[in-house]
Amino acid sequence: MSVMVIDSAEEAVADIPDGASLAVGGFGLCGVPSVLIEALLAQGAGDLRVVSNNCGVDGAGLGLLLAAGRISRAISSYVGENKEFERRYLGGEIELELTPQGTLAERLRAGGSGIPAFYTPAGVGTQVAEGGLPWRYDGAGNARVTSPAKETRVFGGRRYVLEEAIVCDYALVHTAVADRYGNLRFAATARNFNPLCAMAGRVTIVQAERVVDALDPAEVHLPGIFVDRLVPLTPAQAADKRIEKRTVRR
């Protein structure tokens, strides 16, 4: 079956409501679905609950929605490059569930695979498992909401913590190449979280640098069964990529 190809990013995100949960791809500045994010910014939805490895940077990616006050909660593994996120989190304006990076990846994959929960050794013996991580501050530096303790269990003499899968209302994803059946091929580091976010979305919206008639099956990184809407990027949009930290020789 062919997926719905939509020429406009604005049309593709038009039905995302206030309070929606979003799985958003990207790793640092690689593979960020920036065109879809900018369309969502213009669309106006707020009180968004975002799941993403990192919540963008100041002035780009999810950082745009954050600065506009449109994100109320985030599940992420790293938010260290975003001063605005730090200010809002410590000021009690946003809730943050910090999650180990591998655990976050597996929670998304499990959600897309129909697996409700799984055991992992990551976080055992820390507040990740024992609870008490500050999720929301009160603006005066006091933790108002903290993480709960999680179930642990011993397998083969080693203790593991139970982590629940993540499924979101929508997923926003960037890919290098897509075909009209929704099959996707990702480029390098952009493959880290984009396929997992695509799996975890009930409605998955993909922006593609290039759309072809059909991908060779050997090149498919994610099958089209996970994709609902496809937005072809213009050449200018596809070429608009940021470098996080430029390092050059003299």
DRENGU-163577 format. One record per residue (C-alpha): residue in three letters; x, y, z; chain. Coordinates in nm, 4 decimals, decimal comma, always signed. Example, Ala and Ser with C-alpha at 12.3 -4.5 7.8 and 13.67 -1.06 7.14 Angstrom:
<sites>
+------+----------+----------+----------+-------+
| rest |       c1 |       c2 |       c3 | kette |
+------+----------+----------+----------+-------+
|  ALA |  +1,2300 |  -0,4500 |  +0,7800 |     A |
|  SER |  +1,3670 |  -0,1060 |  +0,7140 |     A |
+------+----------+----------+----------+-------+
</sites>
This chain:
<sites>
+------+----------+----------+----------+-------+
| rest |       c1 |       c2 |       c3 | kette |
+------+----------+----------+----------+-------+
|  MET |  +0,0000 |  +0,0000 |  +0,0000 |     A |
|  SER |  +0,1144 |  +0,3537 |  -0,0708 |     A |
|  VAL |  +0,1393 |  +0,6036 |  +0,2133 |     A |
|  MET |  -0,0260 |  +0,9441 |  +0,2057 |     A |
|  VAL |  +0,2161 |  +1,1824 |  +0,0316 |     A |
|  ILE |  +0,1509 |  +1,5402 |  +0,1404 |     A |
|  ASP |  +0,3229 |  +1,8322 |  -0,0296 |     A |
|  SER |  +0,2860 |  +2,0672 |  +0,2668 |     A |
|  ALA |  +0,4374 |  +2,0131 |  +0,6125 |     A |
|  GLU |  +0,1694 |  +2,2476 |  +0,7458 |     A |
|  GLU |  -0,1037 |  +2,0160 |  +0,6186 |     A |
|  ALA |  +0,0752 |  +1,7095 |  +0,7526 |     A |
|  VAL |  +0,0745 |  +1,8384 |  +1,1140 |     A |
|  ALA |  -0,2552 |  +2,0265 |  +1,1001 |     A |
|  ASP |  -0,4485 |  +1,7786 |  +1,3156 |     A |
|  ILE |  -0,1990 |  +1,7556 |  +1,6039 |     A |
|  PRO |  -0,4014 |  +1,8833 |  +1,9031 |     A |
|  ASP |  -0,3109 |  +2,0537 |  +2,2294 |     A |
|  GLY |  -0,1841 |  +1,8003 |  +2,4817 |     A |
|  ALA |  -0,0603 |  +1,5519 |  +2,2213 |     A |
|  SER |  +0,2381 |  +1,3270 |  +2,2903 |     A |
|  LEU |  +0,5129 |  +1,3364 |  +2,0270 |     A |
|  ALA |  +0,8079 |  +1,1060 |  +1,9573 |     A |
|  VAL |  +1,0575 |  +1,3271 |  +1,7748 |     A |
|  GLY |  +1,3605 |  +1,1881 |  +1,5939 |     A |
|  GLY |  +1,7098 |  +1,3284 |  +1,5841 |     A |
|  PHE |  +2,0443 |  +1,2822 |  +1,7545 |     A |
|  GLY |  +2,2052 |  +1,6117 |  +1,8428 |     A |
|  LEU |  +2,1545 |  +1,8118 |  +1,5251 |     A |
|  CYS |  +2,1562 |  +1,5028 |  +1,2994 |     A |
|  GLY |  +1,8305 |  +1,3911 |  +1,1466 |     A |
|  VAL |  +1,6092 |  +1,6477 |  +1,3184 |     A |
|  PRO |  +1,2655 |  +1,6816 |  +1,1494 |     A |
|  SER |  +1,3058 |  +2,0585 |  +1,1543 |     A |
|  VAL |  +1,0576 |  +2,1378 |  +0,8751 |     A |
|  LEU |  +0,7802 |  +1,9485 |  +1,0549 |     A |
|  ILE |  +0,8720 |  +2,1130 |  +1,3856 |     A |
|  GLU |  +0,8582 |  +2,4598 |  +1,2302 |     A |
|  ALA |  +0,5195 |  +2,3760 |  +1,0770 |     A |
|  LEU |  +0,3944 |  +2,2646 |  +1,4183 |     A |
|  LEU |  +0,5246 |  +2,5880 |  +1,5689 |     A |
|  ALA |  +0,3182 |  +2,7846 |  +1,3162 |     A |
|  GLN |  +0,0176 |  +2,5556 |  +1,3715 |     A |
|  GLY |  -0,0082 |  +2,6576 |  +1,7368 |     A |
|  ALA |  -0,0594 |  +2,3329 |  +1,9337 |     A |
|  GLY |  +0,0556 |  +2,3588 |  +2,2955 |     A |
|  ASP |  +0,0877 |  +2,1594 |  +2,6183 |     A |
|  LEU |  +0,2876 |  +1,9070 |  +2,4167 |     A |
|  ARG |  +0,4486 |  +1,6016 |  +2,5797 |     A |
|  VAL |  +0,7676 |  +1,5279 |  +2,3895 |     A |
|  VAL |  +0,9846 |  +1,2174 |  +2,3775 |     A |
|  SER |  +1,3223 |  +1,2857 |  +2,2171 |     A |
|  ASN |  +1,6845 |  +1,2000 |  +2,2861 |     A |
|  ASN |  +1,7584 |  +1,5694 |  +2,3357 |     A |
|  CYS |  +1,5113 |  +1,8559 |  +2,3381 |     A |
|  GLY |  +1,6735 |  +2,0559 |  +2,0613 |     A |
|  VAL |  +1,9163 |  +2,3453 |  +2,1043 |     A |
|  ASP |  +1,8568 |  +2,7142 |  +2,1571 |     A |
|  GLY |  +1,6861 |  +2,8505 |  +1,8468 |     A |
|  ALA |  +1,6565 |  +2,5250 |  +1,6516 |     A |
|  GLY |  +1,4610 |  +2,2005 |  +1,6412 |     A |
|  LEU |  +1,2481 |  +2,1368 |  +1,9479 |     A |
|  GLY |  +1,4173 |  +2,4405 |  +2,1014 |     A |
|  LEU |  +1,1735 |  +2,6522 |  +1,8969 |     A |
|  LEU |  +0,8679 |  +2,4899 |  +2,0566 |     A |
|  LEU |  +1,0334 |  +2,5084 |  +2,3961 |     A |
|  ALA |  +1,1073 |  +2,8816 |  +2,3693 |     A |
|  ALA |  +0,7463 |  +2,9423 |  +2,2671 |     A |
|  GLY |  +0,6249 |  +2,7698 |  +2,5849 |     A |
|  ARG |  +0,4552 |  +2,4917 |  +2,3933 |     A |
|  ILE |  +0,6208 |  +2,1907 |  +2,5636 |     A |
|  SER |  +0,4953 |  +2,0923 |  +2,9090 |     A |
|  ARG |  +0,6794 |  +1,7632 |  +2,9577 |     A |
|  ALA |  +0,9826 |  +1,5889 |  +2,8082 |     A |
|  ILE |  +1,1298 |  +1,2411 |  +2,8274 |     A |
|  SER |  +1,4934 |  +1,2701 |  +2,7194 |     A |
|  SER |  +1,8397 |  +1,1356 |  +2,7894 |     A |
|  TYR |  +2,0385 |  +1,4572 |  +2,7366 |     A |
|  VAL |  +1,9398 |  +1,8230 |  +2,7516 |     A |
|  GLY |  +2,2791 |  +1,9804 |  +2,8191 |     A |
|  GLU |  +2,3053 |  +2,2033 |  +2,5094 |     A |
|  ASN |  +1,9891 |  +2,4038 |  +2,5734 |     A |
|  LYS |  +2,0043 |  +2,6995 |  +2,8132 |     A |
|  GLU |  +1,6344 |  +2,7724 |  +2,7713 |     A |
|  PHE |  +1,5479 |  +2,4166 |  +2,8720 |     A |
|  GLU |  +1,7661 |  +2,4515 |  +3,1813 |     A |
|  ARG |  +1,5954 |  +2,7771 |  +3,2768 |     A |
|  ARG |  +1,2441 |  +2,6399 |  +3,2336 |     A |
|  TYR |  +1,3204 |  +2,3107 |  +3,4102 |     A |
|  LEU |  +1,4867 |  +2,4670 |  +3,7144 |     A |
|  GLY |  +1,2179 |  +2,7360 |  +3,7190 |     A |
|  GLY |  +0,9381 |  +2,4815 |  +3,7452 |     A |
|  GLU |  +0,7913 |  +2,5553 |  +3,4007 |     A |
|  ILE |  +0,8483 |  +2,2134 |  +3,2471 |     A |
|  GLU |  +0,8570 |  +1,8531 |  +3,3662 |     A |
|  LEU |  +1,1564 |  +1,6380 |  +3,2716 |     A |
|  GLU |  +1,1920 |  +1,2616 |  +3,2939 |     A |
|  LEU |  +1,5618 |  +1,1887 |  +3,2408 |     A |
|  THR |  +1,6152 |  +0,8370 |  +3,1074 |     A |
|  PRO |  +1,9366 |  +0,6471 |  +3,0223 |     A |
|  GLN |  +1,9957 |  +0,6719 |  +2,6490 |     A |
|  GLY |  +1,9867 |  +0,2993 |  +2,5724 |     A |
|  THR |  +1,6790 |  +0,2580 |  +2,7901 |     A |
|  LEU |  +1,5033 |  +0,5393 |  +2,6028 |     A |
|  ALA |  +1,5851 |  +0,3757 |  +2,2701 |     A |
|  GLU |  +1,4516 |  +0,0393 |  +2,3871 |     A |
|  ARG |  +1,1364 |  +0,1927 |  +2,5390 |     A |
|  LEU |  +1,0535 |  +0,3395 |  +2,1967 |     A |
|  ARG |  +1,1369 |  +0,0168 |  +2,0130 |     A |
|  ALA |  +0,9313 |  -0,1861 |  +2,2582 |     A |
|  GLY |  +0,6346 |  +0,0456 |  +2,2124 |     A |
|  GLY |  +0,6480 |  -0,0027 |  +1,8372 |     A |
|  SER |  +0,6832 |  -0,3795 |  +1,8762 |     A |
|  GLY |  +0,3861 |  -0,4276 |  +2,1079 |     A |
|  ILE |  +0,6046 |  -0,5126 |  +2,4098 |     A |
|  PRO |  +0,4598 |  -0,3389 |  +2,7195 |     A |
|  ALA |  +0,7716 |  -0,3487 |  +2,9389 |     A |
|  PHE |  +1,1163 |  -0,5053 |  +2,9723 |     A |
|  TYR |  +1,3931 |  -0,5553 |  +3,2287 |     A |
|  THR |  +1,7325 |  -0,3846 |  +3,1961 |     A |
|  PRO |  +2,0376 |  -0,3514 |  +3,4217 |     A |
|  ALA |  +2,0789 |  +0,0179 |  +3,3348 |     A |
|  GLY |  +1,9971 |  +0,2350 |  +3,6370 |     A |
|  VAL |  +1,9943 |  -0,0391 |  +3,9017 |     A |
|  GLY |  +2,1258 |  +0,0968 |  +4,2315 |     A |
|  THR |  +2,0535 |  +0,4590 |  +4,1343 |     A |
|  GLN |  +1,7556 |  +0,6938 |  +4,1539 |     A |
|  VAL |  +1,6519 |  +0,5692 |  +3,8098 |     A |
|  ALA |  +1,5376 |  +0,2504 |  +3,9821 |     A |
|  GLU |  +1,4969 |  +0,3651 |  +4,3427 |     A |
|  GLY |  +1,3028 |  +0,6831 |  +4,2663 |     A |
|  GLY |  +1,3570 |  +1,0397 |  +4,3774 |     A |
|  LEU |  +1,4794 |  +1,2001 |  +4,0549 |     A |
|  PRO |  +1,3351 |  +1,5539 |  +4,0344 |     A |
|  TRP |  +1,0826 |  +1,5647 |  +3,7520 |     A |
|  ARG |  +0,9495 |  +1,9133 |  +3,8278 |     A |
|  TYR |  +1,0741 |  +2,1957 |  +4,0495 |     A |
|  ASP |  +0,8611 |  +2,4541 |  +4,2246 |     A |
|  GLY |  +1,0580 |  +2,7581 |  +4,1080 |     A |
|  ALA |  +1,2393 |  +2,7928 |  +4,4400 |     A |
|  GLY |  +1,4793 |  +2,5057 |  +4,3838 |     A |
|  ASN |  +1,2671 |  +2,2414 |  +4,5561 |     A |
|  ALA |  +1,1590 |  +1,9218 |  +4,3819 |     A |
|  ARG |  +0,7793 |  +1,9274 |  +4,3570 |     A |
|  VAL |  +0,7388 |  +1,6049 |  +4,1582 |     A |
|  THR |  +0,9885 |  +1,3174 |  +4,1780 |     A |
|  SER |  +1,0206 |  +0,9874 |  +3,9958 |     A |
|  PRO |  +0,8613 |  +0,6789 |  +4,1526 |     A |
|  ALA |  +1,0488 |  +0,3658 |  +4,2540 |     A |
|  LYS |  +1,0420 |  +0,0910 |  +3,9910 |     A |
|  GLU |  +1,0095 |  -0,2834 |  +4,0223 |     A |
|  THR |  +1,3384 |  -0,4758 |  +4,0249 |     A |
|  ARG |  +1,3999 |  -0,8462 |  +3,9861 |     A |
|  VAL |  +1,6972 |  -1,0833 |  +3,9869 |     A |
|  PHE |  +1,7749 |  -1,2944 |  +3,6809 |     A |
|  GLY |  +2,0808 |  -1,5213 |  +3,6796 |     A |
|  GLY |  +2,2179 |  -1,3562 |  +3,9903 |     A |
|  ARG |  +2,1974 |  -1,0016 |  +3,8532 |     A |
|  ARG |  +1,9372 |  -0,7385 |  +3,9395 |     A |
|  TYR |  +1,7347 |  -0,5677 |  +3,6676 |     A |
|  VAL |  +1,4839 |  -0,2810 |  +3,6691 |     A |
|  LEU |  +1,1482 |  -0,2902 |  +3,4899 |     A |
|  GLU |  +1,1015 |  -0,0155 |  +3,2307 |     A |
|  GLU |  +0,7731 |  +0,0535 |  +3,0513 |     A |
|  ALA |  +0,7425 |  +0,0963 |  +2,6752 |     A |
|  ILE |  +0,6633 |  +0,4318 |  +2,5151 |     A |
|  VAL |  +0,3852 |  +0,4868 |  +2,2606 |     A |
|  CYS |  +0,3025 |  +0,8402 |  +2,1446 |     A |
|  ASP |  +0,0069 |  +0,9967 |  +1,9651 |     A |
|  TYR |  +0,2309 |  +1,1196 |  +1,6820 |     A |
|  ALA |  +0,5885 |  +1,0779 |  +1,5631 |     A |
|  LEU |  +0,7888 |  +1,3372 |  +1,3683 |     A |
|  VAL |  +1,0721 |  +1,1794 |  +1,1704 |     A |
|  HIS |  +1,3449 |  +1,2774 |  +0,9232 |     A |
|  THR |  +1,4822 |  +1,0393 |  +0,6606 |     A |
|  ALA |  +1,7296 |  +1,0657 |  +0,3747 |     A |
|  VAL |  +1,5313 |  +0,8549 |  +0,1257 |     A |
|  ALA |  +1,1734 |  +0,7253 |  +0,1196 |     A |
|  ASP |  +0,9703 |  +0,5440 |  -0,1413 |     A |
|  ARG |  +0,6004 |  +0,5757 |  -0,2192 |     A |
|  TYR |  +0,5278 |  +0,2717 |  -0,0002 |     A |
|  GLY |  +0,6708 |  +0,4490 |  +0,3051 |     A |
|  ASN |  +0,9888 |  +0,2412 |  +0,3277 |     A |
|  LEU |  +1,2723 |  +0,4500 |  +0,4698 |     A |
|  ARG |  +1,6505 |  +0,4654 |  +0,4457 |     A |
|  PHE |  +1,8372 |  +0,6795 |  +0,6972 |     A |
|  ALA |  +2,1808 |  +0,8392 |  +0,6695 |     A |
|  ALA |  +2,4489 |  +0,7655 |  +0,9282 |     A |
|  THR |  +2,3785 |  +0,9144 |  +1,2730 |     A |
|  ALA |  +2,0239 |  +1,0130 |  +1,1738 |     A |
|  ARG |  +1,9454 |  +0,6420 |  +1,2046 |     A |
|  ASN |  +2,0015 |  +0,6437 |  +1,5836 |     A |
|  PHE |  +1,6549 |  +0,7531 |  +1,6994 |     A |
|  ASN |  +1,4434 |  +0,8251 |  +1,3912 |     A |
|  PRO |  +1,3454 |  +0,4614 |  +1,3205 |     A |
|  LEU |  +1,2573 |  +0,4048 |  +1,6872 |     A |
|  CYS |  +1,0432 |  +0,7184 |  +1,7054 |     A |
|  ALA |  +0,8691 |  +0,6157 |  +1,3824 |     A |
|  MET |  +0,7825 |  +0,2808 |  +1,5389 |     A |
|  ALA |  +0,6452 |  +0,4400 |  +1,8561 |     A |
|  GLY |  +0,4007 |  +0,6817 |  +1,6921 |     A |
|  ARG |  +0,0338 |  +0,5955 |  +1,6429 |     A |
|  VAL |  +0,0466 |  +0,8417 |  +1,3510 |     A |
|  THR |  +0,3941 |  +0,8759 |  +1,2017 |     A |
|  ILE |  +0,4780 |  +1,1771 |  +0,9855 |     A |
|  VAL |  +0,8027 |  +1,1664 |  +0,7875 |     A |
|  GLN |  +0,9918 |  +1,4417 |  +0,6084 |     A |
|  ALA |  +1,2139 |  +1,2980 |  +0,3343 |     A |
|  GLU |  +1,5087 |  +1,4578 |  +0,1591 |     A |
|  ARG |  +1,4366 |  +1,2453 |  -0,1473 |     A |
|  VAL |  +1,1410 |  +1,0305 |  -0,2559 |     A |
|  VAL |  +1,1880 |  +0,7480 |  -0,5068 |     A |
|  ASP |  +0,9448 |  +0,5072 |  -0,6680 |     A |
|  ALA |  +1,0690 |  +0,2000 |  -0,4776 |     A |
|  LEU |  +1,3692 |  +0,1266 |  -0,2550 |     A |
|  ASP |  +1,5715 |  -0,1904 |  -0,2990 |     A |
|  PRO |  +1,4556 |  -0,4178 |  -0,0127 |     A |
|  ALA |  +1,8189 |  -0,4558 |  +0,0960 |     A |
|  GLU |  +1,8382 |  -0,0790 |  +0,1528 |     A |
|  VAL |  +1,5280 |  -0,0496 |  +0,3722 |     A |
|  HIS |  +1,6044 |  +0,0449 |  +0,7328 |     A |
|  LEU |  +1,2392 |  +0,0779 |  +0,8354 |     A |
|  PRO |  +0,9419 |  -0,0774 |  +0,6535 |     A |
|  GLY |  +0,6524 |  +0,1388 |  +0,5426 |     A |
|  ILE |  +0,4059 |  -0,0332 |  +0,7769 |     A |
|  PHE |  +0,5156 |  +0,2196 |  +1,0408 |     A |
|  VAL |  +0,4657 |  +0,5295 |  +0,8209 |     A |
|  ASP |  +0,1361 |  +0,7165 |  +0,7715 |     A |
|  ARG |  +0,2249 |  +1,0489 |  +0,6081 |     A |
|  LEU |  +0,5196 |  +1,1477 |  +0,3910 |     A |
|  VAL |  +0,6321 |  +1,5039 |  +0,3169 |     A |
|  PRO |  +0,8913 |  +1,5456 |  +0,0365 |     A |
|  LEU |  +1,1362 |  +1,8248 |  +0,1163 |     A |
|  THR |  +1,2378 |  +2,0865 |  -0,1374 |     A |
|  PRO |  +1,6068 |  +2,0893 |  -0,2392 |     A |
|  ALA |  +1,6594 |  +2,4004 |  -0,0261 |     A |
|  GLN |  +1,4980 |  +2,2387 |  +0,2780 |     A |
|  ALA |  +1,6971 |  +1,9190 |  +0,2334 |     A |
|  ALA |  +2,0238 |  +2,1150 |  +0,2106 |     A |
|  ASP |  +1,9559 |  +2,3272 |  +0,5205 |     A |
|  LYS |  +2,1634 |  +2,1423 |  +0,7819 |     A |
|  ARG |  +2,3347 |  +2,2831 |  +1,0889 |     A |
|  ILE |  +2,6744 |  +2,1935 |  +1,2304 |     A |
|  GLU |  +2,6659 |  +2,1700 |  +1,6091 |     A |
|  LYS |  +3,0328 |  +2,2438 |  +1,6801 |     A |
|  ARG |  +3,2496 |  +2,3414 |  +1,3859 |     A |
|  THR |  +3,6145 |  +2,2393 |  +1,4206 |     A |
|  VAL |  +3,8606 |  +2,3259 |  +1,1445 |     A |
|  ARG |  +4,2349 |  +2,3487 |  +1,0972 |     A |
|  ARG |  +4,4002 |  +2,6846 |  +1,0527 |     A |
+------+----------+----------+----------+-------+
</sites>
